[in-house]
Amino acid sequence: MYEIPRYNRPGVRLQRLGPTHLSDAELLAIVLGRGNKKENAIDMSHRILKTHNLDKLENLDLTEVKTIVDTDVKALKITAMFELFRRTNKLHKKGFKHKITNAKDVYNQVSDELIPLKQEHFLALYLDTKNRIIKKHLVSKGTLNSSLVHPREVFNPAVKASANSIILVHNHPSGDPTPSKEDETVTKNLVNAGELLGISILDHVVVGNNEFISLREKGVL
């Protein structure tokens, strides 16, 4: 078996240069660990990726992966790697990051829940000092208006949860996320109430059909 010089081994290169400087084959070789008498880990990775790019490789089940590597352990590693990718992507899509940094994070957190609904649902996301969600609260159902969304219903749970700030979010079943005048009025009323209580309203995100509008970005807040 052709041995890879130590300085050129993927693991050594990763430590020296960082993962972004490695090719797909080098990264896969690290997952595989080692080769065999016929091919080293890099050669095996190149062979695998020549016939199965990453997209195709991801879609193989365990039995199929076993046919392109030499040991069950390698097949298990590859299968586990792609499952971790899927779970990580799902978490990112759902907005589970260390903190909420923008309106897109909010949309990712609630879109799957809100888009299918045939009625408006108004939610409050309560955040800690690092902008991480500590609680999600359904404030109201039905067409948004000032009488339906009372500050008490928004801020009482915030106080109980020791929230540092709040993000408001609701859906438009029509699919058009353009905020109505009533949406803007409700938002301003809650912002004013929050100022009195010392709890900031960071944003109000309106969710439509695969799109959203941030009232902060729109200049309402």
N, C-alpha and C positions, 0 to 999 in steps of 0.2 A: 504493500500500500504506500502510495506517495504521501509522505509526511509534510504537513504545512509548516514552514519555518515559524518559530515561536513569535517573532515580531509581526508576522503577517496573519496570525490566527485571529479569527473574528472576535473572540473574547478579549484578547489583548488589544486589538484595534478599538473595540468599544470602550474599554477603560481609558485608552489614550486619547481618542478623538470624540467619543460620544456617539450615541445611537444614530443620530441623523446622518452621520458620515458613512454608514455602512449600507451596502446594497441589500436588496431583498434576500438574495442567496446567502449573504453573510449572516443576516439576522436569523434566517431559517436554520442555518448551520448551528447557531448557538442553541436553538431550541432542540435540534436533533442530538446535540452533545458530541457524538463521535461517529465516524464512519465504520468501515469494515475492511477486510483484506483486499477487497476489489476497488473501493473508492473511499476517499476521505469525506468528511462532512460537507465541505464546500462542493466537491464534485457531485455528491448525492443531491445537494440542494439545487444545483444547476440542472441536473437531470430531471428532478421533480418539476421545477418551474418551467422547463422547456415544454413539457407536455400539459402541465396544469398550472396556469397562472394563479395568482392569489385568489381571484374571484372563483375560479373553478375548484381550487383546492378547498375553499371554505365550504362548498356545497357537497363535498364527499362525506359519506357516513363512515363510521369506524371501519367497517368491513372493507370498504373501497380503499381507504387510506392504507390499510395493511398490505394491499397488493403492490404499493409503490415504494414501500420502505422495507428494511430487512428484519426489523424486530417489532414485536407488539408494543414495546415501551415507546418507541419512536412514534408509532401510530397514535398511541394514547396521548402523547405530548402535543402532537399537532391538533388532534381533535379537541383537547382541553384548551389549547391556545385560542382556537377560533370561537369556542363557546365563551371564553372570557371576553373576546372582542365584542361578540354580540351583546353580552350583558352590559359591558361598558357603554356601548353605543345606545342601548336602551336607557341606561341611567342618564346619559347626557341629553337624550331626546326628552326625557321627563323633567329635565331641569335640575337633577341632583348633582350640583356642583358644590364646591366649598362655599360659594356664596352666589347670590343673584347679582349680576353685574349690569344687566340691561333688560329691555323689554322682551327681547327674543328669549331670554332665559325664562321669563314669566310665561310666555306663550308655550314654550316647550313643556313647562310644568303642568299646564292645565288644558291644552288644546284637545288632547284625546278625550278628555272628560266633557268638555263644553261643546265642541263642534256638533256632535250628533243631537244635541238637545233641541226640542221644538219650542221651548219656552226660555225666556231670559232667566239666567241664574247670576246672582251677584255674590262674588266671593271676596273675602279679605285674607290676604297672606300676611301673617305676623312674623316679623324678622327680629333676630337678635342684633347685637352691636356689630357683628361681622356680616350682616345682610344674609344670614342663613335662615331658611324657613323653619320656624319652630312650631307653627300651627297653621292650618288652613280652615277657615270658617265660612259656612254658607250663611250669608246675611239675609238674602231674600230670593224669592222666585216671583216672576211676573215682570211686566213692563216697568222699567226703572223710572221712579219718580221720587220727589223729595219726601212725600209722606210714607212711602214704602221703605225707604232706606233712612232710618233715623240714626243719628250719631251714637245713640246709646247702644244700638245693636252692633255697631262696628267697634266701639271703643271699650265696652265692658269686657269682652273676651280678651282684648289687647292688654288691659290692665292685669287681668287674672294670669295671663301668660307671661307677664313682665316683658312685653314686646318693646323694642326700641323704636321700631318704625313699622309702617304698614304699606302694602301695595294692594290696590283695588283692582279687580278684574271682573268683567262680565262678558257674556256672549251676545251676539246679534243673530238670532236664528235665520234671518234673511240671508246671511252670508256676507253682507256688506258691513265692514267694521267702522264705517264713518260715524264718529260720535254725534249724537243728537244734541240739541240745545239743553234738553233735560239732563243728559249725561254730564255735560259741562257744569250745569247748575249744581247737581248732586256732588260732583267732585269738589267744587269750590266751597260748598257748605261743610263738607267733611274736612277739607284742608284747614278751614277756619277753626273748626272744633278741635282738631288735632293740635293747633297752635296753642290753644288755651290749656290743653292737657299735657303739652310737652311731648306729644307723640307725632312724629312727622309722617305725612302721606308722601311717599316717594314717587308714586306714579299711579295712574289708572290706565289699564290696558284693556282695550275692547277687542274681543276675538271674533273674527268672521270665519269664512270658509277658506281655511289654509292661508289666512293672512291676519294681520292685526294692526292696530294703531295705538300708539302711546300718546296719552294726553300731555305728558310732560314734553315729549319731543314736539308735539303740536303747539306747545306754548301756553297751554291752559293752566298748568301748575306753575 
